[in-house]
Structure formats: C-alpha cells, structure tokens
C-alpha cells in the first residue's frame, strides 16, 4: 500500500532554494574571514586562495596597535547605547499614546512620522551641521547622540505604535475597572506584553546607529571622537588598501551585533510571530 505523503511537507525545490540562499549569504562572510587571516603575499595571488596556507592573526593585532580602534569602539558603544535607550524610551511612550488616545491631528502626525523617513540623508547634512555648530555640539559624542535620536525616534515610534495596536484595549478597560490609572496600566499591564516589540525596535535602532557613516563623518573631526564606521573607512588609503586589516576591522565591528542577536533571538522570533494568530 502506498504511503500517504505528509500534508504540507516542503517541496524539494524549497530546500534547494534554501541552500542557495545560505550560500549567497555565507560566501561573502567566509571570504571576509579568509582575507583577514592572509598575509600580504597571499592577498594578491592569482588565482586567489580560498583559504591561506599559513593563516595569521597579524591583521587583527595591527588594527588595534597601529590605529586607535579602541577609541572608535568606545565612542560607538557610548553613542549607540545612549541613542538607542533614549529613542526606545520616547518611542514607547509615543506609540502607546498614539494607539490608545484619540486626538485631533493624530493621523496627520503618524503620516508625518513616515514622511520624515523619506528624505535622503544628504539633504539633511547641512542643516544638522549648522544646528550642531550653533549648539556647540560639533565633534562630540552628545552631538552624535542627539543626531541619531532625531532620525531613529520617528520610525521606532511607528513600529511601537503597531505593536501597541495589536494588544486589545480590553486589557486597559479591565485594569481601569480595578482602579489602575493610565500610567499604572501602561507599566504593569501593557508594557510587559510588548517586550518582543521593544526588543525588535531596539535592534533596529541599534543597527541603524551602529552602521551610520555619513553623519559621523561630517559631525566629527578629531580621532578621539570618531566611530567604528569612520575608522574602517580610513583604512582605505589613496594609493593602497590593506585588505586584511580592513576585513579584520569589519569582523570586529560585527561582534556587538552578533552578541546582540545571540541574546535577543528568542524575543525577535516572538516579535516576528506576533499577530500571526487571530484572537
């Protein structure tokens, strides 16, 4: 008797596409790692080596010995952590207010939040530069923090608004019947339920600020105020590019992101499946 095929079992073509997708994603990463452990001779061999015959960690050591990458890391971490924390704090409160209270101009304000994300960064460089110069915040971590907050809050607010909208208002009404005010309802009832959304929004804000290059390039000048993207960009010289050092610095820059995803992946999965089941 013929065995019945399982209902909904993936087609073999699905696995083939999955393997091809993994190859497309992983090959550049493997090439970056391979390049970072090559010596200067092996970098320019033709045909190129997929993996060096004598791997070396000299590039990883020289990145910190020959360049102030420790300062770059410190600046990036300080700026990104402060900018992300403040953005999430304000966007969480704003998202809750927009999802729970009706007031004149709410729809226009939500539209404005989206429209503010449509302007290219190049258009905003000169206004930001003049504002920071007037405020005395040029070439400083507070200047970058304020800048990053200004362009992460709008989209973070829209994301949190969507998560709060997915939580039934019946919970607020039940809390009100028990005598809880809006503040207590927010912190004790609604906020714990939006933890996956807060984590997903925080990851977005963190990655956006961590990888930002243009504003950091224009608003900072001294070596002790530059961030990781600027430090990596400076490894590209006018006449020579140290590819192994460039790849080693890029690997260093991905470590905080990998750690972030490692510890927050279960919350990210929860945020992706939120709202998939209709209550």
C-alpha positions in Angstrom: 0.0 0.0 0.0 1.3 3.4 -0.9 2.3 5.6 1.9 0.4 8.9 2.1 2.5 11.9 1.7 2.5 14.3 4.6 0.2 17.3 4.2 2.2 20.5 3.9 5.6 18.9 3.6 8.1 21.2 1.8 8.8 20.7 -1.8 12.4 19.6 -2.6 12.8 22.8 -4.6 12.3 24.7 -1.3 15.4 23.0 0.2 17.4 23.8 -2.9 16.4 27.5 -2.7 17.3 27.4 1.0 20.7 26.0 0.3 21.4 28.6 -2.5 20.2 31.4 -0.2 22.6 30.2 2.5 25.5 30.1 0.1 24.8 33.6 -1.2 24.7 34.9 2.4 27.6 32.9 3.8 30.2 33.0 1.0 31.0 36.8 1.4 31.3 36.2 5.2 33.7 33.3 4.7 35.7 35.3 2.1 35.9 38.2 4.6 37.3 35.8 7.3 39.7 34.2 4.8 41.0 37.6 3.7 41.5 38.7 7.3 43.9 35.9 8.1 46.0 36.2 4.9 49.5 37.7 4.8 50.3 40.5 2.3 51.7 38.0 -0.3 48.7 35.8 -0.3 46.3 38.7 -0.7 47.3 39.4 -4.3 47.9 35.9 -5.6 46.3 34.9 -8.9 44.2 32.8 -8.9 43.2 33.9 -5.3 43.4 31.4 -2.5 40.1 30.4 -0.9 41.9 29.8 2.4 45.5 30.8 3.2 48.2 28.2 3.5 49.6 29.9 6.6 46.8 31.7 8.4 47.9 34.6 10.6 46.2 36.9 13.1 48.6 39.8 12.4 45.9 41.9 10.9 43.7 41.6 14.0 46.6 42.7 16.2 47.8 45.5 14.0 44.2 47.0 13.8 44.5 47.9 17.5 48.2 48.5 17.6 48.5 50.8 14.6 45.1 52.6 14.8 43.0 54.0 17.7 40.3 51.3 17.2 39.8 51.1 21.0 38.7 54.7 21.0 36.5 54.1 17.9 34.8 51.2 19.7 34.3 53.1 22.9 32.7 56.1 21.0 30.4 53.8 19.0 29.2 51.9 22.1 28.6 55.1 24.1 26.8 56.9 21.3 24.7 53.9 20.2 23.7 52.7 23.7 22.6 56.2 24.7 20.8 56.9 21.4 19.0 53.6 21.4 17.9 53.8 25.1 16.5 57.3 24.7 14.9 56.6 21.3 13.1 53.5 22.7 12.0 55.3 25.8 10.4 58.2 23.9 9.0 56.0 21.1 7.4 53.5 23.5 5.6 56.3 25.3 4.6 57.9 22.0 3.5 54.6 20.5 1.3 53.9 23.5 -0.3 57.3 23.4 -1.0 57.2 19.7 -2.6 53.7 19.9 -4.8 54.4 22.9 -5.8 58.1 22.8 -7.8 59.8 20.0 -6.9 63.5 19.5 -7.0 66.0 16.7 -4.2 65.6 14.2 -3.2 62.1 15.2 -3.5 60.7 11.7 -1.5 63.7 10.3 1.2 63.1 12.9 1.5 59.5 12.0 1.8 60.4 8.3 4.4 63.0 9.2 6.5 60.3 11.0 6.6 58.2 7.9 7.3 61.2 5.6 10.2 62.2 7.7 11.9 58.9 6.8 11.7 59.7 3.1 14.2 62.5 2.9 17.7 61.4 1.8 20.5 61.9 4.4 22.4 64.2 2.0 19.6 66.8 2.2 19.9 66.9 6.0 23.6 67.1 6.4 24.0 70.9 6.1 21.0 71.7 8.5 22.3 69.3 11.1 25.9 70.7 10.8 24.6 74.2 11.3 22.4 73.2 14.3 25.2 71.3 16.0 27.7 74.1 15.4 25.3 76.7 16.9 24.7 74.4 19.9 28.4 73.8 20.3 28.0 70.0 19.8 30.3 69.5 16.8 33.0 66.9 17.2 31.4 65.4 20.4 29.6 62.3 21.5 26.5 64.2 22.7 26.2 65.8 19.2 26.1 62.3 17.6 23.7 61.0 20.2 21.2 63.9 19.5 21.6 63.3 15.8 20.9 59.6 16.0 18.0 60.1 18.3 16.4 62.5 15.8 16.3 60.1 12.9 15.6 56.8 14.9 12.7 58.0 17.0 10.2 58.5 14.1 10.3 55.0 12.7 10.7 53.5 16.2 7.5 55.3 17.2 5.7 53.9 14.2 6.9 50.4 15.0 5.9 50.6 18.6 2.5 52.1 17.6 1.9 48.9 15.5 2.8 46.6 18.4 0.6 48.5 20.9 -2.3 48.4 18.4 -2.1 44.6 18.4 -2.8 44.5 22.1 -6.6 44.5 22.9 -7.9 47.6 24.6 -10.0 45.3 26.8 -6.9 44.9 29.0 -6.8 48.7 29.6 -10.5 48.6 30.4 -10.1 45.7 32.8 -7.2 47.5 34.6 -9.3 50.7 34.8 -12.1 48.7 36.5 -9.6 47.5 39.1 -8.7 51.1 39.8 -5.5 51.4 37.8 -4.7 54.7 36.1 -3.2 55.2 32.7 0.4 55.2 34.0 0.0 52.0 36.1 -1.9 50.3 33.2 1.0 51.1 30.9 3.8 49.9 33.1 2.1 47.0 34.8 -0.2 45.6 32.1 0.6 46.7 28.6 4.4 47.2 28.6 5.3 43.6 29.6 3.2 42.3 26.7 5.2 44.4 24.2 8.6 43.2 25.3 9.2 41.4 21.9 8.3 44.5 20.1 10.5 46.7 22.2 13.4 44.3 21.6 12.8 44.2 17.8 12.6 48.0 17.7 15.8 48.3 19.9 17.7 46.1 17.5 16.6 48.3 14.6 17.7 51.4 16.4 21.0 49.9 17.5 21.9 48.6 14.0 20.9 51.9 12.4 23.1 53.9 14.7 25.9 51.4 14.8 26.3 51.4 11.0 25.7 55.1 10.4 28.6 56.7 8.4 27.6 59.9 6.8 26.6 62.0 9.8 29.5 60.7 11.9 31.9 61.6 9.1 30.6 65.2 8.9 30.0 65.9 12.5 33.2 64.6 13.9 36.8 65.6 13.2 39.2 64.5 15.9 40.5 60.9 16.1 39.2 60.5 19.7 35.6 61.3 18.7 35.3 59.1 15.6 33.2 55.9 15.5 33.8 52.4 14.1 32.4 53.1 10.5 34.7 56.1 10.2 37.7 54.1 11.4 37.0 51.3 8.9 36.7 53.8 6.1 40.0 55.4 7.0 41.8 52.0 6.3 41.1 52.7 2.6 44.2 54.8 1.6 44.7 56.9 -1.5 47.4 54.6 -3.0 47.0 51.3 -1.1 44.3 49.3 0.7 45.3 46.9 3.5 42.6 44.4 2.7 43.4 42.0 5.5 43.3 44.8 8.1 40.1 46.2 6.5 38.4 42.7 6.8 39.7 42.2 10.4 38.3 45.6 11.4 35.0 44.7 9.7 34.9 41.4 11.7 35.5 43.3 14.9 32.6 45.7 14.1 30.2 42.7 13.7 30.9 41.3 17.1 28.5 43.5 19.0 25.7 42.8 16.5 26.3 39.1 16.8 26.2 39.2 20.6 23.0 41.3 20.4 21.3 38.8 18.2 22.6 35.8 20.3 21.0 37.1 23.5 17.8 38.6 21.9 16.9 36.0 19.3 14.1 34.4 21.2 12.4 37.8 21.6 13.0 38.6 17.9 11.3 35.3 17.0 8.4 36.2 19.2 8.1 39.6 17.6 8.0 38.1 14.1 5.2 35.7 15.0 3.2 38.4 17.0 -0.2 38.9 15.4 0.1 35.7 13.3 -2.8 34.1 15.3 -6.0 36.0 15.3 -7.6 36.3 18.7 
